[in-house]
Amino acid sequence: MKLGFKDIYKRLFARFGPQYWWPADSAFEVMIGAILTQNTSWTNVEKAIRSLKKNKVLSPAKLYGLCDKRLAQFIRPSGYYNLKALRIKNFLAFFIRDYKASVKRMAAVRTSILREQLLSVKGIGPETADSILLYALAKPVFVVDAYTKRIFSRHKIIAADPEYHSVQGIFMRNLPADVGLFKEYHALIVRLAKEFCFKNNPKCRICPLKENDRIRDKS
């Protein structure tokens, strides 16, 4: 039996349950977290977010008003802090200029337009843009990360070094455009990668997807 994308989701959900991801107190916090999580672990992002909250600067106006050096120090735990400070400032300039720092205004815009706008911001790539769209703005866009590529290439459904949009397209063709499903599926993929599908020495023999594990692409 070949497993379809929905079958994979059901199996992972049965094994791990709901993941309650993305943890944040506001949509704006998600946006900043999406930038901070570039090339680092979520544990480090949490430390940086706590630092911003402790210093009472986690708002568009306050963050934008900080000098780059000061902001970099606040987010130091996330790594690449000087570069990320610049990327946060680039995003904030766009967010304040085009949307008056309003998540509601931003969310009212068509997904395709928003995605193009986000990708035009220096330092915002496809994964970061889609994380903002899905988790902060509730747009039905599937987020692809390194874990997704690793797991599904090992199951021979995608190439070993796939292009981001081709992988995203496969998921979006094989799943209903549902924000809740996309969030949960992405989180479950991350959970699987962290507990079983390691980069080196993966636990393939006890993987939840082990038996009859060839994935069926219905496209």
Secondary structure as the mmCIF struct_conf table of DSSP 4:
data_model
#
loop_
_struct_conf.conf_type_id
_struct_conf.id
_struct_conf.beg_label_comp_id
_struct_conf.beg_label_asym_id
_struct_conf.beg_label_seq_id
_struct_conf.end_label_comp_id
_struct_conf.end_label_asym_id
_struct_conf.end_label_seq_id
HELX_LH_PP_P HELX_LH_PP_P1 LYS A 2 LYS A 2
STRN STRN1 LEU A 3 GLY A 4
HELX_RH_AL_P HELX_RH_AL_P1 PHE A 5 PHE A 16
BEND BEND1 TRP A 22 TRP A 22
BEND BEND2 ASP A 25 SER A 26
HELX_RH_AL_P HELX_RH_AL_P2 ALA A 27 LEU A 36
TURN_TY1_P TURN_TY1_P1 THR A 37 ASN A 39
BEND BEND3 THR A 40 THR A 40
HELX_RH_AL_P HELX_RH_AL_P3 TRP A 42 LYS A 54
TURN_TY1_P TURN_TY1_P2 ASN A 55 LYS A 56
BEND BEND4 SER A 59 SER A 59
HELX_RH_AL_P HELX_RH_AL_P4 PRO A 60 GLY A 65
BEND BEND5 LEU A 66 LEU A 66
HELX_RH_AL_P HELX_RH_AL_P5 ASP A 68 PHE A 74
TURN_TY1_P TURN_TY1_P3 ILE A 75 ILE A 75
HELX_RH_3T_P HELX_RH_3T_P1 ARG A 76 SER A 78
BEND BEND6 GLY A 79 TYR A 80
HELX_RH_AL_P HELX_RH_AL_P6 TYR A 81 TYR A 99
TURN_TY1_P TURN_TY1_P4 LYS A 100 ALA A 101
HELX_RH_AL_P HELX_RH_AL_P7 VAL A 103 ALA A 107
TURN_TY1_P TURN_TY1_P5 ALA A 108 ALA A 108
BEND BEND7 VAL A 109 VAL A 109
HELX_RH_AL_P HELX_RH_AL_P8 THR A 111 LEU A 119
TURN_TY1_P TURN_TY1_P6 SER A 120 SER A 120
BEND BEND8 VAL A 121 VAL A 121
TURN_TY1_P TURN_TY1_P7 LYS A 122 GLY A 123
HELX_RH_AL_P HELX_RH_AL_P9 PRO A 126 SER A 131
HELX_RH_PI_P HELX_RH_PI_P1 ILE A 132 ALA A 136
TURN_TY1_P TURN_TY1_P8 LEU A 137 LEU A 137
HELX_RH_AL_P HELX_RH_AL_P10 ALA A 146 ARG A 154
TURN_TY1_P TURN_TY1_P9 HIS A 155 LYS A 156
BEND BEND9 ILE A 157 ILE A 158
BEND BEND10 ALA A 160 ASP A 161
HELX_RH_AL_P HELX_RH_AL_P11 TYR A 164 ASN A 174
BEND BEND11 LEU A 175 LEU A 175
HELX_RH_AL_P HELX_RH_AL_P12 VAL A 179 GLU A 195
TURN_TY1_P TURN_TY1_P10 PHE A 196 PHE A 196
BEND BEND12 LYS A 199 ASN A 201
HELX_RH_3T_P HELX_RH_3T_P2 CYS A 204 ILE A 206
TURN_TY1_P TURN_TY1_P11 PRO A 208 LEU A 209
TURN_TY1_P TURN_TY1_P12 GLU A 211 ASN A 212
HELX_LH_PP_P HELX_LH_PP_P2 ARG A 214 ARG A 214
STRN STRN2 ILE A 215 ARG A 216
HELX_LH_PP_P HELX_LH_PP_P3 ASP A 217 ASP A 217
#
